[in-house]
Amino acid sequence: MQKNINIKNKKARFEYELLDKFTAGIVLAGTEIKSIREGRASISESFCEFNDNGELFVINMQIDEYTHASHFNHKPKAERKLLLQKRELKKLNKEVKASGLTIVPLNLFINERGLAKLQIALAKGKKLYDKREVLKDRDNKRNLDRIKKSFNN
């Protein structure tokens, strides 16, 4: 019985305005999937890029080395190919080239069939004042909830 693996990129929702989401498969080595199943991965500093052949790769994704492997272990920060349908890849490539948008990973998870999937989003970078607005809204909501709770008791 395996536990549910769900590795999030919490910074992405704060740094970017998310426009469109996709779920992509990842090409992994044997020791990489074992390490992900142990929950030893991070996508907080990662981003996605297209290569010259129009293939999408996730860059800077950290998958720690598998502890029970011999010298046949993987590199922790290797580029990993993402698997999407051809029309999705064309749409993403067109959007990135035309309007300067970014593709950021949001969530690394293992589906019910035991395959590692990466939820990615087409995103636009937020300005500093947008981030301040988000922080202000969050503080206001927290204060409002606190007042409501004390009022009900």
C-alpha positions in Angstrom: 0.0 0.0 0.0 1.6 3.3 -1.1 0.8 6.6 0.4 -0.6 9.4 -1.7 2.3 11.5 -3.2 1.3 15.1 -3.9 4.3 17.6 -4.2 3.1 21.2 -4.7 4.8 24.3 -6.0 3.3 26.8 -3.5 5.4 29.8 -4.8 3.9 29.5 -8.4 0.4 30.7 -7.4 1.9 33.7 -5.7 4.5 34.6 -8.4 2.3 34.0 -11.5 -1.2 34.5 -12.7 -2.2 31.1 -14.0 -4.0 31.1 -17.3 -4.4 27.5 -18.5 -3.6 24.1 -16.8 -2.4 20.8 -18.4 -1.5 17.4 -16.9 1.7 15.9 -18.5 3.4 12.6 -18.1 7.2 12.6 -17.3 9.9 10.4 -18.8 11.7 9.0 -15.8 14.5 6.4 -15.0 13.8 3.6 -12.6 15.5 5.1 -9.6 13.7 8.5 -10.2 10.2 7.0 -9.9 11.2 5.1 -6.7 12.6 8.4 -5.2 9.3 10.2 -6.1 7.3 7.4 -4.5 9.3 8.1 -1.3 8.3 11.8 -1.6 11.9 12.9 -2.2 11.3 15.5 -4.9 10.9 19.3 -5.2 9.5 21.5 -8.0 9.7 24.8 -6.2 12.6 26.2 -8.4 11.6 24.5 -11.6 10.2 25.8 -15.0 9.5 24.3 -18.4 11.1 25.0 -21.7 10.9 23.9 -25.3 13.9 22.5 -27.1 14.7 23.0 -30.8 12.6 19.9 -31.8 9.5 21.3 -30.1 9.7 18.9 -27.2 8.8 20.2 -23.7 11.3 19.7 -20.8 11.1 20.5 -17.1 14.3 22.2 -16.0 15.7 22.4 -12.4 13.3 19.8 -10.9 15.0 18.2 -7.9 14.6 14.4 -7.5 16.9 13.2 -4.7 19.0 10.1 -5.4 17.3 6.8 -4.5 18.8 5.6 -1.2 18.7 1.8 -2.0 20.4 2.1 -5.4 23.9 1.2 -6.3 26.2 3.2 -8.6 23.4 3.2 -11.3 21.7 6.2 -9.8 20.2 9.2 -11.6 21.3 12.9 -11.6 19.2 14.9 -9.1 18.7 18.0 -11.4 18.6 16.5 -14.9 16.2 17.8 -17.6 13.2 15.6 -17.9 11.0 15.3 -20.9 7.2 16.0 -20.5 4.7 14.0 -22.4 1.7 15.9 -23.9 -0.5 15.5 -26.9 0.9 17.1 -30.1 -1.9 19.8 -30.3 -1.3 20.8 -26.7 2.4 21.1 -27.3 1.8 23.3 -30.4 -0.6 25.5 -28.5 1.8 25.9 -25.6 4.7 26.6 -27.9 2.7 29.2 -29.8 1.6 31.0 -26.6 5.2 31.1 -25.2 6.7 32.4 -28.4 4.0 34.9 -29.2 3.2 36.6 -25.9 6.2 35.8 -23.7 4.3 33.6 -21.2 6.0 31.0 -19.0 5.2 27.4 -18.3 5.4 26.6 -14.6 4.9 23.2 -12.8 2.3 23.3 -10.1 1.9 19.8 -8.8 3.8 16.5 -9.0 1.7 13.5 -8.2 1.2 9.8 -8.8 -2.0 8.8 -10.4 -4.2 5.8 -9.6 -2.2 3.6 -12.2 1.0 4.4 -10.4 2.4 6.8 -13.0 4.1 10.1 -12.2 2.3 13.1 -13.6 3.1 16.8 -13.5 0.4 19.5 -13.6 1.8 22.5 -15.5 0.2 25.9 -16.2 0.6 28.6 -18.7 1.4 31.6 -16.6 2.0 35.3 -16.7 4.4 36.9 -14.2 2.7 39.1 -11.6 3.9 42.6 -10.9 5.0 43.6 -7.4 1.8 45.6 -6.8 -0.3 42.5 -7.7 1.6 40.4 -5.1 1.0 43.1 -2.5 -2.7 43.1 -3.3 -2.8 39.3 -2.8 -1.1 39.6 0.6 -3.4 42.4 1.7 -6.5 40.4 0.6 -5.2 37.4 2.6 -4.6 39.5 5.7 -8.1 41.0 5.4 -9.7 37.6 5.0 -7.8 36.3 8.0 -8.9 39.2 10.2 -12.5 38.9 9.1 -12.6 35.2 9.9 -11.1 36.0 13.3 -13.8 38.6 14.0 -16.6 36.2 12.9 -15.2 33.5 15.1 -15.0 35.7 18.2 -18.5 37.1 17.4 -20.1 33.6 17.2 -18.6 32.4 20.5 
